Amino acid sequence: MIERIVIVTRRTMLEELTARFNSTAQARFYIEHQGGSFDEYEAAHTRYRAALAAVQAALPRGLKAHTIERGFLPNYVFGENDLVVTVGADGLVVNTAKYTTTQAILAVNPDPARVDGILIPFGVAEAGAALARAATGRAPERAVTLAQAALNDGQVLYAFNDLFIGPRTHTSARYRLEFGGRAEDQSSSGLIVSTGAGSTGWLQSVVNGAVGVAAGVTGLTITPPAPESYRLPWEADELYFTVREPFRSRTSQATLVFGKLTPRQPLVVRSYMPEGGVIFSDGLEQDYLSFNAGTVATIGVAARKARLVVKD
């Protein structure tokens, strides 16, 4: 049984602008001085705050509730019997999921006109009924496989969509890659590791780019593979890894550039970067692991999965 509900929010664009310029009036002056309209920022903010208030009003009575902003997630300790409710865009679900362990996530779309809601099954009007079912353990759930980066110093980072391993800035990553009984030293712009949930996101962009470059260089007509051909089920215990822009030289190779990871076949990456090497997940660069020379990362399927509350 659920003992507490934790609502995860994120600042609106209006709130971010206000923080940047110290006041809403100064933010308005800046936007309008640049020729933009401030009305959309205000409308989106008003809609979000109203949606959040409606979700809070729909919480089941008798349960403790706590609301936190997304920026506190890295240091927040969820209780074993918490129900986590996200009110925001799909990215908020992604950012929240990697910090949960046994907790289910119920995602609410605060503004369908502005939010795609691919990972968000519930609208604000449905929140009350969905919360009531989830609070008593009667709501159906979908498991989502997470990727895991485990360092040789004990640090661990999880990813809902993708892990990035490489340089913090636009320089070359230097490392040794070990996979499937093969190993080679490489220089590239980094690696991405994609889960089933992320297999048609960043990975799709890399595939499309590689096909386009190959077609341009060879003069051949190369049809990009349909995303469905490499899409993984969300719950599949498999991940893809891809090396971005590998460079061949006397000290670096480029033959081990793509593969599928399983629980029995992880990827091992040994950093050769004196400084500036990082591993971050799901596009959140502020929450990262340092990956400098001497550090070894084992990349694989996480033992735990994210739990998303879904409709029947």
C-alpha positions as CSV (number, residue, x, y, z in Angstrom):
1,M,0.0,0.0,0.0
2,I,1.1,3.5,-0.8
3,E,2.1,5.6,2.2
4,R,3.0,8.9,0.6
5,I,2.7,10.7,-2.7
6,V,5.6,12.7,-4.1
7,I,4.8,15.2,-6.8
8,V,7.7,16.1,-9.1
9,T,7.4,19.4,-10.9
10,R,9.7,21.6,-13.1
11,R,10.0,25.3,-13.4
12,T,8.0,26.9,-16.3
13,M,9.8,28.9,-18.9
14,L,8.4,32.0,-17.3
15,E,9.9,31.0,-13.9
16,E,13.3,30.3,-15.6
17,L,13.2,33.7,-17.3
18,T,12.3,35.4,-14.1
19,A,15.2,33.7,-12.2
20,R,17.5,34.8,-15.0
21,F,16.5,38.4,-15.1
22,N,15.5,38.8,-11.4
23,S,12.0,39.8,-12.0
24,T,9.1,39.1,-14.4
25,A,9.0,42.7,-15.5
26,Q,12.7,42.6,-16.6
27,A,12.1,39.3,-18.3
28,R,9.1,40.8,-20.2
29,F,11.2,43.8,-21.2
30,Y,14.0,41.6,-22.5
31,I,11.7,39.3,-24.6
32,E,9.7,42.2,-26.0
33,H,12.8,44.3,-26.7
34,Q,14.0,41.3,-28.8
35,G,10.8,41.5,-30.8
36,G,9.1,38.5,-29.1
37,S,5.8,38.1,-27.4
38,F,5.6,37.5,-23.7
39,D,2.0,36.3,-23.9
40,E,2.9,32.7,-24.7
41,Y,5.2,32.5,-21.7
42,E,2.5,33.8,-19.4
43,A,-0.2,31.5,-20.9
44,A,1.9,28.4,-20.6
45,H,2.8,29.3,-17.0
46,T,-0.8,29.9,-16.0
47,R,-1.9,26.6,-17.6
48,Y,0.8,24.7,-15.8
49,R,0.1,26.2,-12.4
50,A,-3.6,25.5,-12.8
51,A,-2.9,21.9,-13.8
52,L,-0.6,21.4,-10.8
53,A,-3.2,22.8,-8.4
54,A,-5.8,20.5,-9.9
55,V,-3.6,17.4,-9.4
56,Q,-2.8,18.4,-5.8
57,A,-6.5,18.9,-5.1
58,A,-7.2,15.4,-6.5
59,L,-4.8,13.6,-4.2
60,P,-6.5,10.8,-2.2
61,R,-7.3,11.9,1.3
62,G,-5.4,10.5,4.2
63,L,-2.1,10.1,2.4
64,K,0.9,12.3,3.1
65,A,2.0,14.4,0.1
66,H,5.2,16.2,-0.8
67,T,6.0,18.4,-3.8
68,I,9.6,18.8,-5.1
69,E,11.1,20.5,-8.1
70,R,13.1,18.5,-10.6
71,G,16.4,20.1,-9.6
72,F,16.2,18.3,-6.2
73,L,15.9,14.8,-7.6
74,P,19.6,13.8,-7.5
75,N,19.7,14.2,-3.7
76,Y,16.1,13.3,-2.9
77,V,15.5,10.0,-1.0
78,F,12.2,8.3,-2.0
79,G,10.5,6.1,0.4
80,E,9.9,2.4,-0.5
81,N,6.2,2.9,-0.5
82,D,6.0,6.2,-2.2
83,L,3.9,6.8,-5.3
84,V,5.7,9.3,-7.6
85,V,3.6,11.7,-9.7
86,T,5.2,13.8,-12.4
87,V,3.4,16.9,-13.7
88,G,5.2,18.1,-16.7
89,A,6.6,17.1,-20.1
90,D,8.0,13.7,-21.2
91,G,11.5,14.8,-20.2
92,L,10.3,15.1,-16.6
93,V,9.3,11.4,-16.6
94,V,12.7,10.5,-18.0
95,N,14.6,12.5,-15.5
96,T,12.6,11.2,-12.6
97,A,12.6,7.5,-13.5
98,K,16.4,7.1,-13.1
99,Y,16.2,8.2,-9.4
100,T,13.4,5.8,-8.4
101,T,14.0,2.3,-7.2
102,T,10.8,0.4,-6.2
103,Q,8.4,3.3,-6.7
104,A,5.9,3.5,-9.5
105,I,5.5,6.7,-11.5
106,L,2.2,8.1,-12.5
107,A,2.6,10.8,-15.2
108,V,0.1,13.6,-15.7
109,N,0.1,15.8,-18.8
110,P,-0.5,19.4,-17.6
111,D,-1.0,20.9,-21.1
112,P,-1.8,18.6,-24.0
113,A,-1.6,21.6,-26.4
114,R,2.0,22.0,-25.7
115,V,3.2,18.6,-24.4
116,D,3.5,15.6,-26.7
117,G,2.8,13.1,-23.9
118,I,4.4,10.0,-25.4
119,L,5.2,8.8,-21.9
120,I,2.3,10.4,-20.2
121,P,-1.0,8.5,-20.3
122,F,-3.1,10.7,-18.0
123,G,-4.7,14.1,-18.4
124,V,-5.5,16.4,-15.5
125,A,-9.2,15.4,-15.6
126,E,-8.2,11.7,-15.2
127,A,-5.7,12.2,-12.4
128,G,-8.0,11.8,-9.5
129,A,-9.3,8.3,-10.6
130,A,-5.8,7.2,-11.6
131,L,-4.3,8.3,-8.3
132,A,-7.0,6.5,-6.4
133,R,-6.3,3.2,-8.2
134,A,-2.5,3.6,-8.0
135,A,-2.7,4.4,-4.3
136,T,-4.3,1.0,-3.5
137,G,-2.0,-0.9,-5.8
138,R,-4.8,-1.6,-8.4
139,A,-3.3,0.3,-11.4
140,P,-1.6,-1.6,-14.2
141,E,2.0,-0.8,-14.8
142,R,4.6,-1.1,-17.6
143,A,8.2,-2.0,-16.9
144,V,10.9,0.0,-18.6
145,T,14.5,-1.2,-18.9
146,L,17.2,1.2,-17.7
147,A,20.9,1.4,-18.7
148,Q,23.5,1.5,-16.1
149,A,27.1,2.9,-16.0
150,A,29.1,1.5,-13.1
151,L,32.6,2.9,-12.4
152,N,35.5,1.1,-10.8
153,D,35.3,3.5,-7.9
154,G,31.7,2.4,-7.0
155,Q,29.8,5.3,-8.6
156,V,26.7,4.4,-10.6
157,L,24.5,6.3,-13.0
158,Y,21.3,5.2,-14.6
159,A,19.6,6.2,-17.8
160,F,16.0,5.9,-19.0
161,N,16.7,6.8,-22.7
162,D,20.5,7.2,-23.3
163,L,23.9,7.4,-21.7
164,F,26.6,9.6,-23.2
165,I,30.2,8.7,-22.6
166,G,32.8,11.1,-23.9
167,P,34.3,14.6,-23.7
168,R,32.6,17.5,-21.8
169,T,33.4,19.9,-24.7
170,H,33.9,19.5,-28.4
171,T,37.1,17.7,-28.3
172,S,38.0,14.1,-29.0
173,A,37.3,11.3,-26.6
174,R,40.2,8.8,-26.1
175,Y,39.4,5.4,-24.6
176,R,39.7,1.7,-24.9
177,L,36.5,-0.3,-25.8
178,E,36.1,-3.9,-24.8
179,F,33.1,-5.9,-26.1
180,G,32.3,-9.4,-27.1
181,G,35.9,-10.7,-26.8
182,R,37.2,-7.8,-28.9
183,A,39.1,-4.7,-27.8
184,E,40.4,-1.6,-29.5
185,D,41.7,1.9,-28.7
186,Q,39.5,4.6,-30.2
187,S,39.2,8.3,-30.7
188,S,35.8,9.7,-31.4
189,S,33.2,12.3,-30.3
190,G,31.9,9.8,-27.8
191,L,29.5,6.9,-27.4
192,I,25.8,6.7,-26.8
193,V,24.1,3.8,-25.2
194,S,20.3,3.6,-25.9
195,T,17.6,1.7,-24.1
196,G,14.4,0.4,-25.7
197,A,12.6,3.7,-24.7
198,G,15.4,5.7,-26.3
199,S,16.1,3.4,-29.3
200,T,14.2,5.7,-31.7
201,G,15.5,9.0,-30.3
202,W,19.1,9.9,-30.3
203,L,20.1,6.6,-31.8
204,Q,17.8,7.3,-34.8
205,S,19.5,10.6,-35.4
206,V,22.9,8.8,-35.4
207,V,21.7,6.1,-37.8
208,N,20.2,8.7,-40.2
209,G,23.4,10.8,-40.1
210,A,25.6,7.7,-40.8
211,V,23.5,6.6,-43.7
212,G,23.4,10.2,-45.2
213,V,27.2,10.5,-45.0
214,A,27.8,7.1,-46.5
215,A,25.5,7.9,-49.4
216,G,27.1,11.2,-50.0
217,V,30.6,9.8,-50.0
218,T,29.9,6.8,-52.1
219,G,27.4,8.3,-54.5
220,L,25.1,5.3,-53.8
221,T,21.5,5.4,-53.0
222,I,21.2,4.1,-49.4
223,T,17.8,4.0,-47.8
224,P,17.8,4.6,-44.1
225,P,16.4,1.6,-42.2
226,A,13.0,2.0,-40.8
227,P,13.1,2.9,-37.1
228,E,10.9,-0.1,-36.5
229,S,13.7,-2.4,-37.6
230,Y,15.9,-1.5,-34.7
231,R,13.3,-0.3,-32.1
232,L,13.6,-2.3,-28.9
233,P,10.6,-3.0,-26.6
234,W,10.7,-0.8,-23.6
235,E,11.0,-3.8,-21.3
236,A,13.6,-5.7,-23.4
237,D,16.8,-6.6,-21.5
238,E,18.9,-5.2,-24.3
239,L,20.7,-1.9,-25.2
240,Y,22.4,-0.5,-28.2
241,F,25.8,1.2,-28.2
242,T,27.0,3.4,-31.0
243,V,30.4,5.2,-31.4
244,R,30.0,8.7,-32.9
245,E,32.4,9.8,-35.5
246,P,35.2,7.3,-34.9
247,F,38.6,8.4,-36.2
248,R,41.2,6.0,-37.7
249,S,44.9,6.7,-37.0
250,R,48.1,4.9,-36.0
251,T,46.8,4.7,-32.4
252,S,43.0,4.4,-32.9
253,Q,40.8,2.0,-34.8
254,A,37.1,2.2,-35.9
255,T,35.9,-1.4,-36.4
256,L,34.0,-1.8,-33.1
257,V,31.4,0.9,-33.5
258,F,28.0,-0.7,-32.9
259,G,26.6,-3.5,-30.9
260,K,23.8,-4.9,-28.7
261,L,24.3,-5.2,-25.0
262,T,22.6,-7.9,-22.8
263,P,22.9,-8.7,-19.1
264,R,25.6,-11.3,-20.0
265,Q,27.4,-9.1,-22.5
266,P,28.2,-5.6,-21.1
267,L,30.5,-3.0,-22.6
268,V,33.7,-2.0,-20.8
269,V,35.2,1.5,-21.5
270,R,38.6,2.5,-20.1
271,S,39.2,6.3,-20.2
272,Y,42.4,7.7,-21.6
273,M,41.3,11.3,-21.2
274,P,43.5,13.3,-18.7
275,E,40.5,15.6,-18.0
276,G,37.1,16.6,-19.2
277,G,35.8,13.1,-19.6
278,V,32.1,12.6,-18.5
279,I,29.2,10.2,-18.4
280,F,25.8,11.7,-18.3
281,S,22.3,10.4,-19.0
282,D,19.2,11.6,-20.7
283,G,20.6,14.9,-21.7
284,L,21.0,16.1,-18.2
285,E,24.6,17.4,-18.3
286,Q,24.6,18.8,-14.8
287,D,24.2,15.4,-13.2
288,Y,27.3,13.5,-14.4
289,L,30.1,11.1,-13.5
290,S,33.7,12.2,-14.2
291,F,35.3,9.8,-16.6
292,N,39.0,10.6,-16.7
293,A,42.2,8.6,-17.2
294,G,42.3,5.5,-14.9
295,T,38.5,5.3,-14.7
296,V,36.8,2.1,-16.0
297,A,33.1,2.1,-16.8
298,T,31.0,-1.1,-17.2
299,I,27.9,-0.3,-19.2
300,G,25.0,-2.7,-19.2
301,V,21.4,-3.4,-18.4
302,A,20.4,-2.3,-15.0
303,A,19.1,-4.9,-12.5
304,R,16.1,-2.7,-11.7
305,K,13.5,-1.3,-14.1
306,A,11.4,1.8,-14.0
307,R,7.7,1.3,-13.3
308,L,5.2,3.5,-15.2
309,V,1.5,3.5,-14.3
310,V,-0.5,3.0,-17.5
311,K,-4.2,2.8,-18.5
312,D,-6.0,-0.5,-18.8
